[in-house]
Amino acid sequence: MSSQAQSQQSGPVVRPRLIWTGVTLAIVAMLVAGVANVAGSLLWFAIGVVVTAIALALAFAGGVMYDVHQTDAADQEDDEVEQGGVRTGVAPSDRIQHSGAQRTSVEKSNAARERIAEAESTPSPPMRPTATVALLALAGWIFIGQYLLGYPHTPLGQRQELLESGVAVTVVLSAVWLRFVGPNLAATGLCMLAGLALVVSGAFLADPSLRIQANEAATGLLVLACAAGTLGRDE
């Protein structure tokens, strides 16, 4: 059993959540980059390209290309048939009557039952997964809110856009690390600094309008709260 478990663990690992997160984030980032290119926004275009590259790297790290392989052409398959390179199939009614195979089947069934029992007895998950998803949602709002709230095209408005863009990128990268790699004080600290920057900007610095000030302060407090929720370690 131990040798079989080690052989399974040594093989390639596919992480569906990491794949879907990377692919989804890459699609959204490419849309942002495309819209920014049409609108002539160099800053948003650069952010879209960088986030796309990071998202694709996450998808590849998760094993998005694991099942991709090149098939032989039809003429090559015909050559294999002519040369006798075809394996004999197994009839639907055939069964393996071998003590070793039966023993392996029983061991695998018992191992599956043990894993099911262990999963059913697993304690409640910590707050970190929920907190990291909330951080990603807040980062998305920071990006979208700049358009929905109508930031003015003034030096002050551009300063706020640059600040919030930097905060959003910091939160996204830190949240992805915390979600898929594990607890990390540096990533949590970066999220807290990003949230604190929004709170200070909204509460004490001169902002273009009152609604932008309120949005920054409220979003910053939520980022701080979610960052604090990532401090708990997994059981």
N, C-alpha and C positions, 0 to 999 in steps of 0.2 A: 504493500500500500504506500509506504513512504517513497519508494522509488518512482511509482506511478505519479504521485502528487508532485514530486520534484520535477519530473519530465513535463508535466502539464504547466507548472509555474515557469519553467525555463523557456517556453514557447512565447511567441508574440502575443501581446495583450492588446485587445481592442476595447476602447473606452467610448461607448456610444454617447454618453452625455458630453464628453469633451468634443467629440466629432460634431454633434448637432450644435453645440454652442459656437464652435469655430466656424462652421458653415453658415449658420444664421447671422452671426456677427459680420462675417465677410460679405454676405449679400447686402446687409444694411449699410455697411461702410462703403461698398462699391456704389450703391445708390446715392449716398451722400456725396461721394467724390464726383459722380456724374452730374448731379444737380449743381454742385459747386463749380464744376467746369463750365457749365452753361451760363451760370450766373456771374462768372468771372471772379469768384472768391478763391484766391490762392491759399489762404489759411485753411479753409474747410476742405479744399482739394487735397492739401498735404496731409491733413488729419485723416481723411478718408483713405488715402493710400497707405499710410502707416498702420492704421487699424486693420485694414484689409490684409496686409502682410502678416501682422501678428495673429489675426484670426486664422489665416490659412496655415500658419505654423502650428497653431493649436490643433487644427483638424488633422494635419499630418502626424503630429505627435500622438493623437488619439487612435491612429490606425485607419484613417479614411481610405487608404489605398491598399488595405490588407488583402481584399478579395479581388483586386484588379490583376488580371494576367492576360497574356497574349495567347490566343488560340491559333492552332495550326490552320493553314489554308486547306481548302477542300481537296486540292490535288495532292497535298502531303498526306492527308488522311487516306486517300485512295492508295497511295504508295504503301502505307503501313498495312493495309488490308492485303495487298498483293504479296507483300514480303512475309506475311504471316505474323505481323506484330499486333495481333488482336488477342485479348485475354478472354477466356471462357467465362461466360456469365453464370449466375446462380439462379436456378429455377425458383419460382415463388414458393413451392412446397418444400424446398430443401431446408434442412435444419442441421445445425452443427451438434453432433453427438460426441462431445469431448469433455472429459472431466476438467481439464484446465480452463476451457472456455466457460463451462458452467460455474466454476469457482470464481472466475473473474467477473462474471455477470452478477453473482451474489454479492461480491465485494463492492462492486459499483452501486448496486441497489442499496446496500447498507450505508455506504458513504453518502448517497443522495438523501436517505432518510435522516442521517445525522445533520446534514447541512440544513434541511428543512426545519428540523427541531431546533437547531441553533438560531436560525433566522426568526422563528416564532418566539424564542425567548430573549431576543435582542432588546435591550432597553430603549427607551424613547430617544430619538436623535437629538443632538444638542441644537442650540440656536444658530450655530455658524452657517449651515447650508441656507436657512431662510434669510439670515442677515446678509449673506453675500448676494443672493438673488435680489433682495431689496436694494442693495448698493448698485447693482447693475441697472435696475429700473430707475433709480434716482439719477444715475449718470445719463441715461437716455433722456430723462426729463430736462436735465441741465442743457443738453444739446437742443432739444426741440423747443424748450421754453424761450430761447433767444429769439426764435421766429414768431412764436405765438404771442409773446408779450410785446413784440415790436420795438426792439432796441433801436434807438435813434442812430443815424449815421453821423455821429459827432465824435471828436476825440475822446470824450468821456464814455460814450456808448461803445466805441471800439475797445477801449481799455477794459470795460466790463466783459465784453465778448471774449477777449483774449484771456482774462482771468478765469472765466467760467469754462472755457475750452480746456485750459490746462488742468483745472480741477476735475473735469469730467474724464479726461484721459487717465489721470492719476487714479481716480476711483475705479475705472474699468479694469486697468491692469492689476491693481491691488486685489480687487474682488475676484478676478479670474484666478489669480494665484491662490487666494484663500479658499476658493471653492474646490479647485481640482488638485492642488498640491498639498495643502494642509495649513494648520495654524502657523502664523508667522508674525512676530511682533513688529518687524519692520513694515510689512504690508499694512497691518492694522494702524500703525503710527502714521503712515502716509495718508490713509483715509481720514484719520482724525485731524491731521494738519489741513487737509483739503476742506473738510467741513468747517474747521475753525476759520479758515480764510474766507469762506462764504459768509459766516456769521459776522466777522469783523467788517467785511466789505458792506454788508447790508445794514449793519447797526451803527457803524461809526464813520464810514467814508461817504463822500458825496456821490450819490447815484443819480442816473438820469431821471428817475421818477419814483414815486412812493411804492407802486406795485412791484417794481423791480427790486427795491430795497426789501420789501416784505418777502418776496419770493426767495431772494438770496439767504435771508436770515432763517426762514423756515426750512429751506432745503438743507442749509448747513447744519441745523439742529438735527434733522433726520439722518443726515450722513454720520454725525457724531454718535447718535443713538445706535445705528446699525453697525458702525465700527466697533462700538463697545460690545455688541452682541457676538462678534467674531472672536472674542477673547477666550471663550470656553473651549476646552479640548474635547475631542471625541472620546467616547467610552471605550 
